Amino acid sequence: MIINTPQISIVNNLWLRDGVLVGGVDEAGRGSIIGPLVVAGVSIRESRIWQLTEMGVKDSKALTPRARARLFGEIMKVADSVCIRKVNPVEVDDNVSLRGLNRLEARVMAAVINNIGADEVYVDCCDVNPIRYSDYIGQYLKCSPKLHSMHHADVINVVVSAASIIAKITRDEEIQHIRSKYRTIGSGYPSDDRTMRFIRRYVAKNGNAPEFARKSWKPLRLLLEQTAQCKLRA
């Protein structure tokens, strides 16, 4: 069970001396126009990483919802530590306005790394320059693991794949919570016609954006600007 707090850490037998503790960190919802950005980290003893592979852990995007749900529980059982951090749309908007989304994600990933106690950490890099992104994360670290910043780490590294599943399931739960009240929100991504129809209807009815939407995303930003101009002409 996940406790709905901004950040949680779950630690089991963290100090067992059975090998190097390897961490993986990934995010879900970076490009979404609705809901939080979720960053998750998983750490597991190097001697037990084979268990992740054996249970079928892979990038969350390559799994069915049922498989992700099953693996979520299994990962939570075998991991030494799991940390989840949810970033709400207001915080995302504040950082996008300063052109700092990559730095925001790096800061949140660092907070997760600080809580999973890993000796060596692999992160899925959102920056075009993995070395620069590694430097961003390093600015916020309070520990000194060996850090690997990699493109497509969620596909390449099974521990990052595990983190991608934790992040995806957590974000899906957040979206489902919104959907329970506003049923026609779609997937939450701007490429989804249902999502954009919902946002247009909401703005037309209320004159502003829902609190769970990212106002800094271009489609919604332009819609709000058009709405404001219409009010001025009225």
C-alpha positions in Angstrom: 0.0 0.0 0.0 1.3 3.5 -0.8 0.7 6.2 1.7 -0.4 9.4 -0.1 2.3 11.7 1.2 4.6 13.9 -0.9 7.5 11.6 -0.2 7.7 8.1 1.4 10.6 5.8 2.1 10.2 2.1 2.8 13.3 0.3 4.1 13.7 -3.4 4.8 17.0 -4.8 6.1 18.9 -1.9 4.6 22.1 -2.7 6.4 22.5 -6.3 5.5 26.1 -6.9 4.4 25.2 -9.1 1.4 26.7 -7.0 -1.4 26.5 -3.6 -3.0 23.1 -1.8 -2.8 22.1 -0.8 -6.4 19.5 1.9 -7.0 17.4 2.8 -10.0 15.4 6.0 -10.4 12.7 6.9 -13.0 9.8 9.2 -13.5 6.2 9.0 -14.8 4.0 11.9 -16.1 6.7 14.3 -17.2 4.8 15.2 -20.3 1.3 15.1 -18.9 -0.9 18.1 -18.8 -3.0 16.6 -15.9 -1.8 15.2 -12.6 1.5 15.1 -10.8 5.0 14.3 -12.0 6.0 11.1 -10.0 9.6 10.1 -9.4 10.4 6.7 -7.8 13.6 5.1 -6.7 14.3 1.5 -5.9 17.3 -0.1 -4.3 18.2 -3.7 -4.0 21.2 -5.8 -3.1 23.3 -6.6 -6.2 23.1 -10.3 -5.2 19.3 -10.2 -5.6 18.9 -8.2 -8.8 18.4 -11.5 -10.7 15.1 -11.8 -8.9 13.8 -8.7 -10.7 14.7 -10.2 -14.0 13.2 -13.6 -13.1 9.8 -12.1 -12.1 9.6 -10.3 -15.5 10.4 -6.7 -14.6 10.9 -4.5 -17.6 10.2 -0.9 -18.7 6.6 -0.1 -17.5 5.6 1.0 -21.0 6.3 -2.5 -22.2 3.9 -4.1 -19.7 0.1 -4.4 -19.5 -1.7 -2.7 -16.6 -2.3 -6.1 -15.0 1.4 -7.0 -15.2 2.4 -3.7 -13.8 0.0 -4.2 -10.8 1.4 -7.7 -10.1 5.0 -6.6 -10.4 4.4 -3.6 -8.2 3.6 -5.8 -5.2 6.5 -8.2 -6.0 9.0 -5.3 -6.3 7.9 -3.9 -3.0 8.6 -7.3 -1.3 12.1 -7.8 -2.7 13.4 -4.2 -2.7 15.6 -3.1 0.2 14.3 0.5 -0.2 11.6 2.3 -2.2 11.1 6.0 -2.2 8.3 7.9 -4.1 8.1 11.6 -4.6 5.1 13.3 -6.1 5.4 16.8 -7.6 2.1 18.7 -8.0 1.2 20.8 -11.0 1.8 24.1 -9.3 5.4 23.2 -8.5 5.8 22.0 -12.1 4.4 25.2 -13.4 6.7 27.3 -11.2 9.7 25.6 -12.5 8.6 25.6 -16.2 8.1 29.3 -16.0 11.8 29.6 -15.0 12.8 27.1 -17.8 13.9 24.7 -15.1 12.0 21.5 -15.6 15.1 19.4 -16.0 16.6 21.0 -12.9 13.3 20.3 -11.0 13.4 16.7 -12.0 17.1 16.4 -11.0 16.3 17.9 -7.6 13.5 15.5 -7.0 15.6 12.6 -8.2 18.4 13.7 -5.8 15.8 13.7 -2.9 14.8 10.2 -3.9 18.5 9.0 -4.1 19.1 10.6 -0.7 16.5 8.3 0.8 17.2 4.9 -0.8 20.7 4.5 0.6 22.3 3.0 -2.6 26.0 2.6 -3.2 25.5 2.8 -7.0 22.6 4.5 -8.7 21.3 4.5 -12.3 18.9 7.2 -13.4 16.8 7.6 -16.5 18.2 10.9 -18.0 15.7 13.5 -19.3 18.4 15.9 -20.5 20.0 15.6 -24.0 23.3 15.7 -22.1 23.6 12.8 -19.6 26.8 14.3 -18.0 25.1 17.7 -17.5 22.1 16.0 -15.9 24.3 13.9 -13.6 25.9 17.2 -12.5 22.5 18.7 -11.9 21.6 15.8 -9.6 24.9 16.0 -7.8 24.2 19.6 -6.7 21.4 18.3 -4.5 22.8 15.0 -3.2 23.5 14.6 0.5 25.2 11.3 -0.2 27.9 10.1 -2.6 26.8 7.1 -4.6 28.4 6.2 -7.9 25.9 7.8 -10.2 25.1 6.7 -13.8 22.9 9.1 -15.9 21.7 7.2 -19.0 19.2 7.7 -21.8 16.7 4.8 -22.0 17.9 3.5 -18.6 14.4 2.2 -18.0 14.9 -0.2 -20.9 18.6 -1.0 -20.3 18.7 -1.4 -16.5 16.3 -3.7 -14.7 16.5 -1.8 -11.4 15.5 1.4 -13.2 12.7 -0.7 -14.9 11.5 -1.5 -11.4 11.5 2.2 -10.5 9.5 2.9 -13.7 6.8 0.5 -12.6 6.6 2.0 -9.1 6.3 5.5 -10.6 3.8 4.5 -13.2 1.5 2.7 -10.8 1.7 5.6 -8.3 0.8 8.2 -11.0 -2.0 6.0 -12.4 -3.5 5.9 -8.9 -3.4 9.8 -8.8 -5.1 10.0 -12.2 -7.7 7.5 -11.1 -8.5 9.7 -8.1 -9.1 12.6 -10.4 -11.1 10.5 -12.8 -13.4 9.4 -10.0 -14.6 13.0 -9.8 -14.1 14.1 -13.4 -14.8 11.0 -15.4 -13.8 12.1 -18.9 -10.3 13.3 -18.4 -8.7 10.7 -20.7 -5.1 9.7 -20.2 -4.0 13.2 -19.0 -1.6 13.8 -21.9 -2.1 16.7 -24.4 -1.9 14.3 -27.3 -5.1 12.7 -26.1 -8.2 14.2 -27.7 -10.4 13.3 -24.7 -8.1 15.0 -22.3 -8.0 18.2 -24.3 -11.8 18.2 -24.8 -12.2 17.9 -21.1 -9.8 20.8 -20.5 -11.6 23.0 -23.1 -15.0 22.3 -21.5 -13.7 22.9 -18.0 -12.2 26.3 -19.0 -15.3 27.3 -20.9 -17.5 26.5 -17.9 -15.3 27.9 -15.1 -13.1 30.5 -16.8 -10.0 29.0 -15.4 -8.0 25.7 -15.4 -8.6 22.8 -13.0 -6.1 22.8 -10.1 -4.7 19.4 -11.2 -3.8 20.7 -14.6 -0.4 22.3 -15.7 -1.1 25.9 -16.8 2.4 26.2 -18.1 1.8 23.6 -20.8 1.4 25.4 -24.2 -2.1 24.1 -25.1 -3.6 25.2 -21.8 -1.6 28.4 -21.6 -2.9 29.5 -25.0 -6.4 28.5 -24.1 -6.3 30.6 -20.9 -4.9 33.6 -22.8 -7.7 33.4 -25.3 -10.2 33.1 -22.5 -8.8 36.2 -20.8 -8.9 38.2 -24.0 -12.5 37.2 -24.6 -13.4 38.5 -21.1 -11.7 41.8 -21.8 -13.6 42.3 -25.1 -16.9 41.3 -23.4 
